[in-house]
Amino acid sequence: MDAPARNIFSVSRVNSLIRDILQNELHLQNIWMEGEITNLVHHTSGHIYFSLKDEQSTISCTFFKYANQKVREIKLANGMRIQARGGISVFAPRGSYQFNVQQVLPAGEGLLRLQIEQLKKKLHAEGLFDLSRKRPLPPFPFTLGVASAPTGAAIQDIIRVARSRFPGINILLAPCVVQGPGAVESIVYAIQLLNKPEFNVDVIIAGRGGGSFENLLPFNDERVARAFAGSRVPIVSAVGHEIDHPISDLAADDFAPTPSAAVLKVLPLMSEITERIEECALRLRLSLVHSHTRGRRRLLQILNSKIHKKPAAMLEIWQMRMDQMHRSFNLGMQSRLHSNSRRLEKFDHFGMHFKAGLKRNEERFKLLEERLTNFSPLATLRRGYSLVRDKDKKVIRSAAQVERGDEIEIMLSQGRLKAKVTEALKE
């Protein structure tokens, strides 16, 4: 009896069927997974390969170049916890399934850090961190405003260091919540309170005594950053941190790693001020003594001088100079007068030469006038001749120049005649 026909699948066909089933299952596509990155590999092709794991399982992931180029600001690393969006597929040659990643977001603290970096870029673009907005701290503040928790190490450190450096400083505390729910609103209100003119606050220290990343989150809030930047009174951010600067540090006029370090920046050391005052007083006394001694010596020199005993002596040298200048002026004028007189003598015969030249020119003029008269057409007319011109004022020398009916003008010695040609005899 023949064996029944078997429907035999190839390995490739099985893997392809499984791939089609998984890729067509909507519950396994466009889903989000959260886990920790392991076995991270950046391939030369630009693709990224890694595994996501949780407490019980691991899944292989592919993050192709076309997708990972859209999230360059997120630097993947082993041990980093992320949220990944994508879908399940099968790599048929090996018969293994994997998660094709389309989008990545940091999970937990990483997500918060990404949001903080984005906020920093936004506020920086607005110019909130520009150095031109930073104001110098007052050199000698009399009232120090503090926005911090009323209990804890921060306020105690501020009071202790402030009293040791500047015993007479007036410290005004605006208590606020520095972590947890309501912290942002409390910090903003405390800063606004210390900015009121009636409190006469010269400088503000706002912060806390350190803590975890989550505890410092209020000082990375946009509302707190704007409160720091908008403070009318110069403000110092004093948030205890080790590496990362909170946004409040960038928005404030100055910052310090701890509240006690902020006091060192804000308050001068009284002993140094006293030493500087005493040094200035000593320099002033020495300067006055030196000035007095120098003035007294100068006065004695004046009293013993010849000018003081005989004031007229001061004018003697000027009188001598005036006399010398007077003599020099007289001699110079006499020399110039003599020189000019001699030069004038050379021109005594100028008048005679001028008259002779004038007479010669008059005779030449008369001769030329006679010649011109003889050659003038008017002289010819006066002898009984006439001059005939056509209507264009051209002289007519031949009968061929006119035709019957042409108008002509006849110039006589005295007057002119207008005539019309009745006949032109050209012989």
ABEGO torsion letter per residue (X at the ends): XBBBBBBBBBAAAAAAAAAAAAAABAAABGBBBBBBBBGBBBBAAGBBBBBBBBAABBBBBBBBAAAAAABAABBBBBGBBBBBBEBBBBBAAAGBBBBBBABBBBBEAAAAAAAAAAAAAAAAAAGAABAAABBBBBABBABBBBBBBABEAAAAAAAAAAAAABAABBBBBBBBBABEBGAAAAAAAAAAAAABAAAGBABBBBEBAEEBAAAAAAAABAAAAAAAAABABBBBBBBBBAABBBAAAAABABBBABAAAAAAAABBBAAAAAAAAAAAAAAAAAAAAAAAAAAAAAAAAAAABAAAABAAAAAAAAAAAAAAAAAAAAAAAAAAAAAAAAAAAAAAAAAAAAAAAAAAAAAAAAAAAAAAAAABAAAAAAAGBBBBBBAAGBBBABAAABBBGBBBBBBBABEBBBBBBABBBAX
